[in-house]
C-alpha cells in the first residue's frame, strides 16, 4: 500500500534530518524550526508560535527561553503596538541558522549529486506538494521564503 511506504520513508527521512551534526551551527531541532519560522515571518509572540506549531504555550515558552539564554532570539515590543512581546532573531541566531541551513544543503547536495536534474526538480516539487497538502488539511500553513524555489549554486 502506498500510504504504508510513504509513512515508513517519511519516518526515515525525519530520522536522517534530525540526526545531530558536528559544526554547522549545532542548533537543536526545535531551535532550528523556530528560528526558521521567525526569520521568514518576522517577530512572533509565544501565542503566535504556539498556534503556528500547534503546541502548548508552555512548550514554546521552554524552547524560547532556551533560545533567549543562547542569544538566538531577543524579546521586543510588538511592532504593531500589541500588548504581547515578540521574539526577533538576533545576529547570532541568524548566523547559526544560516550555518546550519548551509550544512544541510551541502549534505543534500552530496546525496543527490548523481541524480538527473529532472529527478531533483521532480522530487522537490513532490515534497512541496506533499507539505502544502498537509498544511492545507491541518490549517497550519508554513510561509515560504521568496527564494525557496530558486536554484542554489
Secondary structure in CASP SS format (residue, H / E / C, confidence):
PFRMAT SS
TARGET T0000
AUTHOR 0000-0000-0000
METHOD secondary structure of the structure
MODEL  1
X C 1.00
X H 1.00
X H 1.00
X H 1.00
X H 1.00
X H 1.00
X H 1.00
X H 1.00
X H 1.00
X H 1.00
X H 1.00
X H 1.00
X H 1.00
X H 1.00
X H 1.00
X H 1.00
X H 1.00
X H 1.00
X C 1.00
X C 1.00
X C 1.00
X C 1.00
X C 1.00
X C 1.00
X C 1.00
X C 1.00
X C 1.00
X C 1.00
X H 1.00
X H 1.00
X H 1.00
X H 1.00
X H 1.00
X H 1.00
X H 1.00
X H 1.00
X H 1.00
X H 1.00
X H 1.00
X H 1.00
X H 1.00
X C 1.00
X C 1.00
X E 1.00
X C 1.00
X H 1.00
X H 1.00
X H 1.00
X H 1.00
X H 1.00
X H 1.00
X H 1.00
X H 1.00
X C 1.00
X C 1.00
X C 1.00
X H 1.00
X H 1.00
X H 1.00
X H 1.00
X H 1.00
X H 1.00
X H 1.00
X H 1.00
X H 1.00
X H 1.00
X H 1.00
X H 1.00
X H 1.00
X C 1.00
X C 1.00
X C 1.00
X E 1.00
X E 1.00
X E 1.00
X E 1.00
X C 1.00
X C 1.00
X C 1.00
X C 1.00
X C 1.00
X C 1.00
X C 1.00
X C 1.00
X C 1.00
X E 1.00
X E 1.00
X E 1.00
X E 1.00
X C 1.00
X H 1.00
X H 1.00
X H 1.00
X H 1.00
X H 1.00
X H 1.00
X H 1.00
X H 1.00
X H 1.00
X H 1.00
X H 1.00
X H 1.00
X H 1.00
X H 1.00
X H 1.00
X H 1.00
X H 1.00
X H 1.00
X H 1.00
X H 1.00
X H 1.00
X C 1.00
X C 1.00
X C 1.00
X C 1.00
X C 1.00
X H 1.00
X H 1.00
X H 1.00
X H 1.00
X H 1.00
X H 1.00
X H 1.00
X H 1.00
X H 1.00
X H 1.00
X H 1.00
X H 1.00
X H 1.00
X H 1.00
X H 1.00
X H 1.00
X H 1.00
X H 1.00
X H 1.00
X H 1.00
X H 1.00
X H 1.00
X C 1.00
X C 1.00
X C 1.00
X C 1.00
X C 1.00
X C 1.00
X C 1.00
X C 1.00
X C 1.00
X C 1.00
X C 1.00
X C 1.00
X C 1.00
X C 1.00
X C 1.00
END
